[in-house]
Amino acid sequence: MKEMVDPRSGSKGEHRPRCPSCGTSVGSSLFDDEDERTTASGVAFEKQRFAFDLALDRTAIETDQALAEIQGHTTSIEDIARSFGGTLEEFSGRLDAGEANVKALIGTALEEARAARARTLELESKLAESSKKIEQLQHKLSEARMEASTDPLTGIANRGAFDRELVRAAGRAQLDGTPLSLLMIDIDHFKQFNDKFGHSVGDLVLKRLASVLVSIIKGRDLAARYGGEEFAIVLPNTKLPDAVSLAEIIRCGINAVQLGDKSRGQGYGRISVSLGVSLFRPGEDPESFISRSDAALYRAKRSGRNRVCCL
């Protein structure tokens, strides 16, 4: 496959490009007849997020319980120290008062010291056990957070991670005035491909597409599975001409992928994608930003697929 060069490695002009397929200038109004989006992927995402939220809540509760145990152990150690301190003060007072049976007093003090030492060792052991439990729960929580941000099939960011990153990126762009672009990508005729070769091959297509995206993006870019056969890429510090060029690189890179099963000697052919690109507008909310990229994507679909459109 021909080497892919990120267009952002060089300088670009400030011209307002036209869509490479339909010739629409950047900033044109949206189509009113945008295709209705299916809700299946959204329902699946909500179920996945609910399961992850439950796991996170459970881990948080267990962490709070372990912290409470540590606090209890610490309080017990402090109580032992205060109790033993009181014993020593009493011992000192009785000596000052001239109590004759010094040997008995020393014996009592030693017994108290041994008992305090034994209780302290026991609590230190429980404290170490609780601390280890905290470390395990922190690791579990970290894994849960990672899992909550990762699409289990493709291994790239999921819809939740995409939503969070887009909000952060839009906030940065709004604050410092740097450009922010968004790519929406959809596999052409994916349903027919699934129906013809089966869902296992369809899953292979999704994985291969994700690997192509990861191999092309760089730095703070984020590639995510948006839902079903649709993907998205957040491109911080990227002007629209560069984003359009990068979208073309992605389109060509995916077109070059030959799918097949070598063990069976079966070829599945090639796939193509349609891409929509948009540039963040200061003051725009993330939902509107996504809607413009989606509209550009559906324009690419209506214009014949396997192309890039921008709005």
PLY file of the C-alpha trace (Angstrom):
ply
format ascii 1.0
element vertex 311
property float x
property float y
property float z
element edge 310
property int vertex1
property int vertex2
end_header
0.00 0.00 0.00
1.32 3.44 -0.87
2.81 5.33 2.04
0.32 7.74 3.60
1.56 11.18 4.56
-0.38 13.29 7.04
-1.23 16.56 5.26
-0.77 18.44 8.53
3.00 17.88 8.38
3.28 20.89 6.07
1.70 24.34 5.98
-1.64 24.91 4.35
-3.33 28.02 3.07
-6.39 29.66 4.48
-8.55 29.08 1.39
-12.08 27.81 1.79
-12.09 24.49 -0.09
-14.96 22.97 -1.93
-16.17 19.47 -1.32
-13.98 17.23 -3.51
-16.96 15.26 -4.80
-19.97 17.56 -4.97
-18.24 20.95 -5.19
-20.14 22.49 -2.28
-18.26 25.34 -0.63
-17.49 25.17 3.06
-20.14 26.76 5.24
-23.09 25.96 2.98
-26.39 25.21 4.64
-27.41 21.71 5.66
-29.77 19.52 3.69
-33.24 19.49 5.16
-33.80 15.91 4.04
-30.99 14.31 6.05
-31.43 10.54 6.32
-32.96 9.34 9.56
-30.38 7.66 11.82
-31.07 4.21 13.16
-31.41 3.97 16.94
-30.13 0.39 17.32
-26.51 1.38 17.92
-27.60 4.07 20.35
-29.63 1.54 22.39
-26.67 -0.85 22.45
-24.38 1.93 23.62
-26.77 2.93 26.40
-26.93 -0.68 27.64
-23.14 -0.94 27.58
-22.75 2.36 29.42
-25.32 1.29 32.04
-23.37 -1.92 32.70
-20.11 -0.01 33.02
-21.72 2.55 35.33
-22.89 -0.26 37.60
-19.37 -1.72 37.68
-17.89 1.67 38.51
-20.46 2.30 41.23
-19.79 -1.12 42.77
-16.04 -0.52 42.77
-16.50 2.94 44.28
-18.60 1.47 47.11
-15.99 -1.22 47.81
-13.28 1.45 47.83
-15.24 3.55 50.33
-15.67 0.49 52.55
-11.93 -0.26 52.46
-11.14 3.36 53.28
-13.54 3.19 56.22
-11.73 0.07 57.45
-8.39 1.87 57.26
-9.83 4.82 59.16
-11.12 2.43 61.82
-7.73 0.73 62.16
-5.99 4.11 62.43
-8.42 5.23 65.12
-7.84 1.99 67.07
-4.06 2.50 66.97
-4.52 6.03 68.26
-6.74 4.71 71.09
-4.06 2.18 72.06
-1.42 4.90 72.13
-3.61 7.11 74.32
-4.43 4.20 76.65
-0.80 3.20 77.04
0.17 6.83 77.56
-2.37 7.03 80.38
-0.93 3.89 81.96
2.57 5.36 81.91
1.33 8.59 83.45
-0.39 6.62 86.22
2.79 4.58 86.76
4.86 7.77 86.99
2.41 9.31 89.46
2.45 6.27 91.73
6.25 6.28 91.74
6.26 9.97 92.63
3.87 9.20 95.49
6.47 6.81 96.88
4.61 3.55 96.36
6.78 0.82 97.87
6.02 -2.09 95.53
8.08 -0.80 92.60
8.58 -4.30 91.22
4.84 -4.84 90.95
4.40 -1.49 89.22
7.12 -2.34 86.69
5.48 -5.71 86.06
2.13 -4.07 85.43
3.71 -1.54 83.05
5.47 -4.31 81.12
2.23 -6.27 80.78
0.46 -3.18 79.47
3.32 -2.57 77.02
3.19 -6.16 75.73
-0.59 -5.99 75.32
-0.35 -2.66 73.52
2.36 -4.04 71.25
0.28 -7.12 70.41
-2.80 -5.04 69.60
-0.73 -2.64 67.52
0.83 -5.48 65.49
-2.61 -6.95 64.87
-3.97 -3.61 63.68
-0.89 -2.98 61.54
-1.52 -6.32 59.82
-5.17 -5.39 59.22
-4.07 -1.97 58.01
-1.65 -3.52 55.51
-4.41 -5.87 54.34
-6.82 -2.98 53.87
-4.16 -0.94 52.04
-3.56 -3.88 49.68
-7.31 -4.08 49.10
-7.31 -0.37 48.22
-4.53 -0.90 45.66
-6.45 -3.80 44.10
-9.63 -1.72 43.95
-7.76 1.22 42.43
-6.38 -1.11 39.76
-9.86 -2.54 39.23
-11.29 0.96 38.95
-8.62 1.95 36.44
-9.42 -1.13 34.35
-13.14 -0.39 34.57
-12.58 3.17 33.41
-10.44 1.95 30.52
-13.07 -0.63 29.61
-15.76 2.02 29.84
-13.86 4.09 27.24
-12.96 1.29 24.82
-15.01 -0.41 22.14
-14.66 -4.15 22.91
-14.67 -5.24 19.26
-12.25 -2.81 17.63
-10.14 -1.80 20.63
-10.41 1.92 19.86
-12.34 4.57 21.79
-16.09 4.06 22.12
-18.96 6.53 21.84
-18.67 7.65 25.46
-14.95 8.41 25.13
-15.64 10.25 21.88
-18.35 12.41 23.48
-16.07 13.36 26.36
-13.08 14.13 24.15
-15.13 16.22 21.73
-16.40 18.37 24.63
-12.83 18.84 25.89
-11.46 19.58 22.41
-14.24 22.07 21.66
-13.55 23.80 24.97
-9.85 24.11 24.14
-10.59 25.39 20.64
-13.05 27.93 22.02
-10.52 29.08 24.61
-7.33 29.40 22.55
-8.78 29.89 19.07
-7.06 26.87 17.52
-8.86 25.01 14.71
-10.73 21.80 15.43
-12.03 19.45 12.76
-14.30 16.42 12.93
-14.54 13.44 10.59
-17.54 11.12 10.45
-16.97 7.86 8.57
-19.47 5.24 7.45
-18.83 1.93 5.66
-20.64 1.80 2.33
-23.19 -1.02 1.86
-22.13 -2.65 5.11
-25.48 -4.40 5.61
-25.21 -6.12 2.25
-21.64 -7.15 3.08
-22.84 -8.61 6.40
-25.74 -10.41 4.76
-23.47 -11.91 2.09
-20.51 -13.05 4.18
-21.88 -13.20 7.75
-21.40 -11.15 10.89
-17.99 -12.64 11.72
-16.63 -11.23 8.47
-18.46 -7.99 9.20
-16.65 -7.82 12.53
-13.36 -8.36 10.68
-14.18 -5.38 8.46
-14.81 -3.17 11.49
-11.52 -4.25 13.07
-9.53 -3.64 9.89
-11.07 -0.22 9.40
-10.22 0.71 12.99
-6.61 -0.42 12.49
-6.31 1.73 9.37
-7.61 4.76 11.26
-5.18 4.22 14.14
-2.26 3.87 11.71
-3.05 7.22 10.09
-3.97 9.54 12.95
-1.33 11.06 15.21
-0.74 13.00 18.42
-3.91 14.14 20.15
-6.23 12.88 17.40
-8.88 10.46 18.64
-10.44 7.72 16.50
-13.63 6.21 17.91
-16.35 3.81 16.95
-19.39 6.04 16.96
-21.92 3.25 16.58
-22.56 0.28 14.29
-20.47 0.76 11.15
-19.94 4.46 11.78
-16.66 5.89 13.08
-15.51 9.37 14.06
-12.18 11.15 14.39
-11.57 14.26 16.51
-8.76 16.34 14.99
-7.47 19.07 17.34
-5.37 21.86 15.86
-6.37 20.84 12.33
-7.68 23.25 9.69
-10.44 22.17 7.34
-8.23 21.81 4.21
-5.91 19.52 6.16
-8.85 17.54 7.54
-10.28 17.06 4.03
-6.87 15.89 2.78
-6.57 13.48 5.70
-10.07 12.17 4.98
-8.99 11.43 1.40
-5.92 9.57 2.71
-8.20 7.48 4.94
-10.61 6.78 2.09
-7.80 5.63 -0.22
-6.16 3.63 2.55
-9.35 1.70 3.25
-9.96 1.15 -0.46
-6.54 -0.48 -0.67
-7.33 -3.10 1.97
-7.97 -6.54 0.44
-10.14 -8.67 2.71
-10.08 -12.44 2.70
-9.53 -15.72 4.52
-6.17 -17.19 3.49
-6.83 -20.51 5.25
-9.90 -21.06 3.05
-8.57 -19.31 0.01
-11.64 -17.09 0.05
-11.59 -13.43 -0.89
-14.16 -10.94 0.33
-13.18 -8.12 -1.97
-12.70 -4.53 -0.90
-14.74 -2.05 1.05
-15.24 1.67 0.67
-16.25 4.42 3.04
-18.00 7.75 2.84
-16.68 10.62 4.96
-18.10 13.88 6.24
-15.85 16.68 7.46
-16.61 19.88 9.34
-14.70 22.64 11.15
-15.69 23.77 14.63
-17.35 27.17 14.80
-16.68 29.27 17.94
-19.67 29.13 20.26
-21.07 26.02 18.61
-22.24 23.19 20.86
-20.88 19.66 20.25
-24.27 18.36 19.08
-24.43 20.94 16.28
-20.83 20.20 15.37
-21.62 16.50 15.03
-24.81 17.25 13.09
-22.88 19.23 10.46
-20.33 16.44 10.06
-23.17 13.93 9.83
-24.91 16.02 7.19
-21.68 16.11 5.18
-21.42 12.33 5.53
-24.93 11.76 4.24
-24.27 14.17 1.41
-21.32 11.95 0.45
-23.65 8.95 0.56
-26.21 10.62 -1.67
-23.50 11.78 -4.07
-22.48 8.21 -4.87
-20.56 7.00 -1.81
-16.82 6.34 -1.55
-16.06 10.05 -1.32
-15.44 12.97 1.03
-17.84 15.87 1.57
-17.52 18.82 3.92
-19.83 21.38 5.47
0 1
1 2
2 3
3 4
4 5
5 6
6 7
7 8
8 9
9 10
10 11
11 12
12 13
13 14
14 15
15 16
16 17
17 18
18 19
19 20
20 21
21 22
22 23
23 24
24 25
25 26
26 27
27 28
28 29
29 30
30 31
31 32
32 33
33 34
34 35
35 36
36 37
37 38
38 39
39 40
40 41
41 42
42 43
43 44
44 45
45 46
46 47
47 48
48 49
49 50
50 51
51 52
52 53
53 54
54 55
55 56
56 57
57 58
58 59
59 60
60 61
61 62
62 63
63 64
64 65
65 66
66 67
67 68
68 69
69 70
70 71
71 72
72 73
73 74
74 75
75 76
76 77
77 78
78 79
79 80
80 81
81 82
82 83
83 84
84 85
85 86
86 87
87 88
88 89
89 90
90 91
91 92
92 93
93 94
94 95
95 96
96 97
97 98
98 99
99 100
100 101
101 102
102 103
103 104
104 105
105 106
106 107
107 108
108 109
109 110
110 111
111 112
112 113
113 114
114 115
115 116
116 117
117 118
118 119
119 120
120 121
121 122
122 123
123 124
124 125
125 126
126 127
127 128
128 129
129 130
130 131
131 132
132 133
133 134
134 135
135 136
136 137
137 138
138 139
139 140
140 141
141 142
142 143
143 144
144 145
145 146
146 147
147 148
148 149
149 150
150 151
151 152
152 153
153 154
154 155
155 156
156 157
157 158
158 159
159 160
160 161
161 162
162 163
163 164
164 165
165 166
166 167
167 168
168 169
169 170
170 171
171 172
172 173
173 174
174 175
175 176
176 177
177 178
178 179
179 180
180 181
181 182
182 183
183 184
184 185
185 186
186 187
187 188
188 189
189 190
190 191
191 192
192 193
193 194
194 195
195 196
196 197
197 198
198 199
199 200
200 201
201 202
202 203
203 204
204 205
205 206
206 207
207 208
208 209
209 210
210 211
211 212
212 213
213 214
214 215
215 216
216 217
217 218
218 219
219 220
220 221
221 222
222 223
223 224
224 225
225 226
226 227
227 228
228 229
229 230
230 231
231 232
232 233
233 234
234 235
235 236
236 237
237 238
238 239
239 240
240 241
241 242
242 243
243 244
244 245
245 246
246 247
247 248
248 249
249 250
250 251
251 252
252 253
253 254
254 255
255 256
256 257
257 258
258 259
259 260
260 261
261 262
262 263
263 264
264 265
265 266
266 267
267 268
268 269
269 270
270 271
271 272
272 273
273 274
274 275
275 276
276 277
277 278
278 279
279 280
280 281
281 282
282 283
283 284
284 285
285 286
286 287
287 288
288 289
289 290
290 291
291 292
292 293
293 294
294 295
295 296
296 297
297 298
298 299
299 300
300 301
301 302
302 303
303 304
304 305
305 306
306 307
307 308
308 309
309 310
